[in-house]
Amino acid sequence: MDYQIKNIMAVGNIGKELNLNVLAIELEHAEWDPEEYNALIYRTANPSATFQIFKSGKFICMGITNE
């Protein structure tokens, strides 16, 4: 059997409230528009992944790939 993993999704909770304004300033490739969406969007290059980070400390990580 031959297979490849193309996409992984993970959810988690940091366990404390976050200041998304500070994160938006400090993290490169972070996007945050609280009037548009209530999560900060953070993208990484290697591995390629997109995080949705919420003020509550919860996050969703999706699109994880090494290609």
C-alpha positions as CSV (number, residue, x, y, z in Angstrom):
1,M,0.0,0.0,0.0
2,D,1.3,3.4,-0.9
3,Y,-0.1,6.6,0.6
4,Q,0.7,10.3,1.4
5,I,-0.6,12.6,4.0
6,K,-1.7,15.8,2.3
7,N,-3.4,17.7,5.0
8,I,-3.6,17.6,8.8
9,M,-5.9,19.6,11.1
10,A,-5.5,20.1,14.8
11,V,-7.3,22.0,17.5
12,G,-6.1,23.0,20.9
13,N,-6.3,25.3,23.8
14,I,-3.4,27.3,25.3
15,G,-5.3,27.6,28.5
16,K,-5.2,31.3,29.0
17,E,-6.7,34.4,27.4
18,L,-4.6,36.0,24.7
19,N,-4.1,39.6,23.6
20,L,-4.6,39.3,19.8
21,N,-3.6,42.9,19.2
22,V,-0.1,42.2,20.7
23,L,0.2,39.0,18.7
24,A,-0.8,40.7,15.5
25,I,2.1,43.2,16.0
26,E,4.7,40.7,17.2
27,L,4.1,37.8,14.8
28,E,5.2,38.1,11.2
29,H,2.6,37.0,8.7
30,A,-0.2,37.5,11.2
31,E,-3.5,39.1,10.1
32,W,-6.1,40.4,12.5
33,D,-9.2,42.4,11.7
34,P,-11.6,42.1,14.6
35,E,-14.4,43.8,12.7
36,E,-14.1,41.1,10.0
37,Y,-13.4,37.9,12.0
38,N,-12.8,37.3,15.7
39,A,-9.7,35.2,15.3
40,L,-6.1,36.2,14.4
41,I,-4.9,34.4,11.2
42,Y,-1.2,33.3,11.4
43,R,0.5,31.5,8.5
44,T,3.8,29.7,8.6
45,A,6.0,28.8,5.6
46,N,7.8,25.6,6.6
47,P,5.9,23.6,7.3
48,S,3.1,25.3,5.6
49,A,0.2,25.8,8.0
50,T,-2.5,28.3,8.9
51,F,-3.6,28.9,12.5
52,Q,-6.8,30.6,13.6
53,I,-6.0,31.9,17.1
54,F,-8.9,33.1,19.4
55,K,-8.8,35.5,22.3
56,S,-9.9,32.6,24.6
57,G,-6.6,30.8,23.9
58,K,-8.3,28.2,21.6
59,F,-6.7,27.6,18.2
60,I,-7.3,25.7,15.0
61,C,-4.4,24.6,12.9
62,M,-5.1,23.5,9.3
63,G,-3.4,22.8,6.0
64,I,-0.3,21.4,7.6
65,T,1.9,20.0,4.8
66,N,5.6,19.7,4.1
67,E,5.3,20.4,0.4
